[in-house]
Amino acid sequence: MSEIARRSNYRPALATIKQRIQTYRSRAALAVNAEFLNQPTVEAIESELAQGNGGLPSND
């Protein structure tokens, strides 16, 4: 066993780091999902194209 693994604070510190990584991963996934939900749908883009707006949403 290595010297680092023998130290009494190694396991709690590693558990803390793993928990922080999991928390940051979850936050990142939620942020990505929220951004996807804010994107226009294909139908909305096609509708805007059909109205001659170049696929850009109108400010109505």
N, C-alpha and C positions, 0 to 999 in steps of 0.2 A: 504494500500500500504506500502511496506517495506521501510525502510530508504534508502537502496541501490537504489531502483527504483525511489525515489524522487530526487536523485542527478542529476544535469543537464548534467553531462558527461556520465551517464550510457548508454543511448541509442546509442550515437555515438560510444562509446567504444565497446558495444556489436555488433554493425553493423560491425565495423572494424574486430573484432574477427571472426565473421561469414564469412566475405569476405576472410580472410586469410585461414580459414579452407577450403572453396570452392576452392581457388587457389591451395592449397596443394593437395586436392583430385584430381583436374584436372591434375596436374603435375604427380601425382602417376599413374593415369590411362593412361596417355600418355606414361610414362616410361614402364609400363607393356605391353602396346600394341606394343611399339617399340621392346621390348624383344621378344614377340611372333613372330613378323615379321622376326626376325633374326634366328629363329629356323628352322631346316631342316624339310621338309615335309615328310610325311609317304612314299611317292613314292621315295624320295631321299634316305631315310634310307633303304628301301627295295632294291633299286638298289645297294647300297654299300654292303648290305648283300649278294646279288647275286654275286657280284664281289669278295667276300671272304675277305672283309675288316672289318668284325665284326660289321658292322653298323656305323663305324666311317668314317667321310668324309676324302677323300684323299687330300693330299696337292699338287695336280697337278695344 
